[in-house]
Amino acid sequence: MVREGIEVPDGESWAEVEAVLPAGGVSFHNLLTIHGSEPNRSDTPRRSLAIHIRTENSRPADAPNPVPLIQLLDNMDYNPLIYGS
């Protein structure tokens, strides 16, 4: 279970919220939101798309243990520009 490996800071709480989506549904959440889904039991592959939105004036915050994907935000091979002003 994921919860067992995460330390909740004093004064904070842990809440699990179920979000059942219909086929073709969409979920929007923060990059740091822990999320998951049950195994795909259908005969068709599950597809996903992740889009991270920021301006050219933003930068990833320095953190002692950054999320590995944040390190790739400036790498256009992994994060191509899909809209420019």
Secondary structure, DSSP 8 states (H G I E B T S, - for coil): -GGGG----TT-----------TT------TT---------SSS-----------TT------SS--GGGGGTT-TTTS------
